């Protein structure tokens, strides 16, 4: 177990843990996915519901998952195995540990493909910019990128090996230092972009779009999307929270940490909206563009604005940085498992795991070129016509993540009633009862509604 390791395997402070956890949670989900799903689902009303889901569902789940890691003091598999044994619970619950290992491994294999795009766009922005780029040229640039296996493969490999380097340096010298740098740089760049928008194009229409709720535009599908986005953007069920909490020093308040991380996710999501939507609206583009908003729509706006090359470099650099620390958080649970099981040197485990993830991710990478017509899971309902990339994205984000979040809630709320006491969760007794009600009843029912609705689409 990791509990036998030295102090270099612990965060230097509660602040170090919070910054590292927030850095891992805040990635493409907040910087790339949130702006386009908010745009596609009506803006302000969607944002309000999203924040309610963060508070009512995600914070209790984050407390649950962090408490599992803090109590288990091991890898995701080791922590769950230890808690099952201590509570004499059913061996079935060990599936929580294995899912918390599988999700980051396979998730990073396709997540790194999109991260490779952002890295390449950062390179293009720095080297030449997007001056004179119209909609057709922007789409051609994007299609050229995703259609080039060698170029994509090089970017993805560079990204993953950079991630492995941080993990190889360890908790304090690698993950914590990079996370601190990321959080400072991210807020600096985001606030800078928002101020730039305020000076050049104004924030009024974007603020109205993001904050003024129009509930007539809110549909049942939007509610489900908001719940899914809340789960996606807080890294619940991906092994990160449990693994990072295993490195906690004594005396840290789990609820306060969960609240700060959740608040950071919401703040960054809103800042990302204010960094993106003023540019989009000022240039007559649509916020409801979908996933193409970042890579196809925004370069057109960057190409038409004063100082567009500099702003584009800052923006895509920010997206890459956000993806990077999330990737570190996804690689660490897998590395921690092998460190616990084999006691191999950390650099060997980090680079070996990174190489394995890159190789597993090759079919996803090739889904936009040589394997674009291959649909590996067409025999499964709901997966017809989906490439390797789409199948992984759909399977993990809409099935494995919600299923693991559901199991974590039930495991913490029912199976570990004695082990996860008020003292273990560091909640006052009255709030502990409320937390258990949400964790054991309200959160599981909400996730079941989300999953059943997804299946019925």
N, C-alpha and C positions, 0 to 999 in steps of 0.2 A: 504493500500500500504506500501511497505517497506520504502518509503520515510519518513514515520512517525516514524521510529525506531531510536534508538540512534546511536552514533558514533561507537559502538562496531560492528555494522552491516556493516561498511565500511572497505575497505582495509586501512592499515596504511599509504600506499604510492603507487605511481604508480609502483614502483619496486615490491611491494607485489602483486599487481594485475597481472603484467606481469608474475612473477614467478608462481603464482597460476594457471593462464590460460595456460601457457606453460606446467606446470606439469600435468594439466588435459588433454591437447591435446596429450602429448607424452606418449603413453602407448603401448599396444600390437600392435597398428597399425604401429608404428615406429620400435619397438624393435623385434617384432615377424613377422608381416606380410610383412613389406618392404623388409627385406633380401630375403625372399623366392620368392616374386613376381618379384623382380629385377633379381634374379637368373634364374627364369623360363622364363623371357622375354628378355634375352640377355645382361643384365648388363648396360654398359655405355650409350648406346643410350636411353635406358629406363629411366635411372637416369636423363639424360639431359631433356627429355620431361617431366618427373615428376616435375622437378624444374621449368620449364616454366609454367606448369599448376598451381603450387603453387603461382607463381608471378602474372599470368594473371587472374586466376579465383578465387583462394582461398583468396588472400589478399583483393580484393574488396568485396567478400562475408563476410569475417571476419569484415571488417569495417562496413558493413551493419548490421550484426547481433549485433555487439557491440553497434552500435549507437541506435538500437532498445531498448536494455537493458538500456543504459544510459539515453535515453529520457523517457522510460516508468517507470523506477525506481520501478519495482515490480517483481513478479514471471513472468514466461514466459506467462502464461495465463493473468495475471493482466496487464502486460506491453502492450501486444498486444491489449487487450480490451480498455485500456486507450488511446492508439494512434489512434485506429479506431474511438473512440468517438471524440477526439480532431480534427481529420482531416475530420470527417463526412464521413468516407469511408464506403464501403459496409461491412455489418456484415460477409460476406463470409471470410474476411481476418482473422477472429478470429481462423480459422482452423490452422493458423501458430502457435498460442500459444498452442493449444491442441496437435498438432503433436510434438511440442518441449517438451511436457510433456510425451507423450506416448513413444517416441523414447528412452529416457534415462531409463524409467521404464522397458520396455520390453527388451531393449538392455542390461541393466545390469543383467537381469535375466539369460541370456545365456552367456554374457561376463564373468560373475563370475565363470562359469564352467571352462573355459580355465584358468582363474586366479587361480582357485583351483588346476589345474594341475601344474602350475608353483610353487605354494606354496608347493605342495607335492614333486616335484622334488628338491626344495631347501632343504627340510627335508632329502631326500635320499642322496643328495650330501654331506650334513654336516655329516650325521650319518655313511655313509659307502662308498660313492663315486661310481665310475663306473669302477674301475680297472678290467681288463680282460673282459669287456663287448664287445661282438661282435654284428653284425647286428641282428642276431636271438635273442640273449638275450635282446638287447635293445628293440626290437619290443615286445617281451614277457612282459617286464617290463611295457611298455606303455599300452598294452592291458589289463594287470592285473589291472592297475590303473583305466582306464576308465570303466572296467567291474565290478568294486566293488562299488555298490550304497552307502553303508554305509561309506566307506572311502572317496568317492567323496563328499558325502553330508556333512561330517564333515569338509572337507577342504573348501568347498564352504561356509558353514555357518560361519566358523571362519573368512574367508576373508570378508564376507559381514558385520558381526558384528564389525570387526575392522574398516571398512569403516564408519559404522554408528557412532562409537565412535568419530571419527574425526569430522563428521558433527554435532554431539551433542555438541561438544565443541565450535562451532560457527565459524564465519568468521575469526576473528583475532587469537583467542587462539587455534583453531583447523586447519582449512583449510590452512591459511597462513603459520603457523609455519611448518606444515608437508610438504607443497609445497617447502618451502625454503630448508628444509633438503633433500628432494627428489632430487631437481635440483643439489645441491652441490654433493650429494652422487653419483648420476647418471653420471655426467660428470667425477667425480673422477674415478669411476669404469671403465667406457668406455675408458677413456684415458689410464688407467692402463692396460686394456686388449689389447689395440692397441699397447702400448709400449712392452708388453710381446710378442705379435706376431712379432713385429719388431726385437726383440732380438733373439727369438727362431726359427722362421720359415721364417721371412722376409715378407715384405708387397708388393713386386713387382708385383707378379701375381694378387693379390687381387686388387691393385690400378689400374692395366691395365683393369681388368674385370669391375670395378666399374666406372672408369672415361673415359677410351678410348672408344669413341663411334664407334660402328659398325652398321651403319644404315641399312645394308643388313639384319640384324637380327630383325629389327623393323617391325612389322606387324600392320595392322589396329586394330587387337584385342589387341595388346600391347599398342597402343595409348589409347584405351578405358580403359584398366586396369590401365594405368598411371593416367588418369583423376580420376578414381574411387579411387585409392590409395591416391591421393592428397586430395580429399574430406574427405576420411575416416580418414586420419592421422591428420587433422586439427580440428576435432571435430565440423565441420560446420553442423548445423541442428539438433544437439543433445541437445540443450537447455543450454549447458554449457556456451558458449560465452555470450548469452543474460543474463543469470542469474548472472554471475560474473560481467558483465559490470554494472548491476544495483547497485552494491556496490561501484562504483567508486567515489572517492572524486572529488570535483570541480577542474577544470583546467587541467585535464589529456588529453593528445593527443591520440585519438583513433587510427589514422593511424600509428603513431609511435609504439604504443602498438601492433597493428596487425602485423606490419612488424617484430618486435622483436620476437613475438611468432612464426610466420611463419619461420623466419630464424632459430630459435631454433629447430623446427621440422625437417628442412632439415639437420641441423648440426648433430642432434642425429641419424637420419636415416643413414647418411653417416658413422658416427662413428660406428654404429651398424654393418654396412656392413664390415668395417675394423676390427671389433672385431670378426666377425663370419667367413667370407670367407677365410682368411689366414689359419685358422684351418681346414676348410673343404677341401681346395685345397691341403694343405700339407699332408693330410692323404688319398688322392686319392678318396675323396668323391665328390658328384656332388652338385653344387649350385642350380640346378634345381629340387631339391628333393620335393619342395612344402611345404605344411603345416607341414609335418613330420620333416622338417629340424631341428627344435629346439628340439623336444622331442624324436625323434628316431635316427636321424643321428648324432647330436652333442655328445650325451653320448658315442658313439663309439670312437670318437676322444678324448674326455676327458679321457676315460679309457686307452688310449695309450700314453698320453703325460706325461712328468715329471711335478709333481705338479698338476696333473689333478683334484684331489679332491678339492683342494683350488680354482682353476680356475672355476670349475663347480659350487661350492657354490657361488662364486662371481657372476657368470653369471646368474644362476637361481634366485639368490636373486635380481639381477638387474631387471630381467623380472617381478618378483613379485612386486617389488617397483613401476615399471612403470605402471603396471596394477592397483595398489592400488590407486594412486592419480587420475588416469582416472576414477576409480570407484567412488571416492569421488566427482569428478566433475559431474558424472551422477546421483548420489544420491541427491546432493544439489538442482537441479531444482525441483525435486519431493517434497522434504522436504519444499522448499521455498513456493510452492503452498499451502500446508496444513498450514504452518505457517501464511500465508497471509489470508487464508480463515477462519481458526478456532481459531487462536491465542493461540494454545496449547503450552505447554513448548517445547522448542527445543529438549531436550533429548527424550521425549515421541514420538515426530514426527520422529526423526531420527531412533530410534530403531524400532518403529512400521512400518515405511516405509521399513526399511531393512528386517524385518521379512516377510513382504508381498512380497517383491521382491524374497526372498529366496523360499518362497512357490510357487510363480508363476514359478520360475525357475526349480522346481523339475522335470517336464516332460522333459525339456532339459537335465538335469543331467542324467535322466534314459534312454535317447535316445541311450546311449552306452551300455545298459545292458537290463533291463527288457522290455523297450519300443523300442528296436532297430528295431523291425519289424512293428511298428505302424507309419502310414503315414497319419497324420490328414488332410492334405490339398490336397490329391491326386486328388480331383475333380477339382482343379484349374490348368489350363495349366501352365507348368513350375515348378510345385510343386510335380509332381508325383515321388514317391519313396523317398521323403524327410522326415526325422524324425522331431520331434518337434524342436530339435536343428537346423537342417539344414533349416527348414522352417522359423524359426525366423531369422537366420543369413542371408539367402537369401532375405527374405522379407524386413528386415530393411536396410541392406547394399546396396541392389540393387534397392529398390523401395522407402521405406519411407524416408531414408536420402536424396537421390537425389530429391525426390518430395518436401520435406521440404526446401531444399536448393534452389530449383527453385522458390518456393512460397516466400521465404524470399527475393530473388533478385527482384521479381516482386513487392512485397509489399513495399520494400524500394525504388525501382526505379520508380514506377508509383504511387502507392496509397498514398505515403507520400512525394510527391514532395515539398510541402510547409513545412511540419514538419521537415524533414531531410534536412535542409538548410546547406550551407557551414559552418556556425557557429556551427551548431549542430554536424556535422561530424568532425569539427576542421580541415577541408581541405581548402587550399587557393582556391579562386573562380575558377581559371583555372583548377586546379586539381580536384575540385569538379565536374566540367562538364565532365571531362574524367572518373572519378569514376562513375558518373551516366550513362554514355554511356555503360561502361562495365557492370554495375549492371543491367541496364534495357534491354540491347540488347545482348551483347556478352556472358555473363555468362548464361542467360537462354537458348540461342540457343545451347551453348555447352552442357549443361546438358540434353537438349532434345535429342541431337544427341546420347549422352551416353545411355539414357534410351531406345530410339527406337532401338538402336543397341543391347542392352541387351535383349529386347523383341524378336528380330528377330533371336537370336541364337538358 
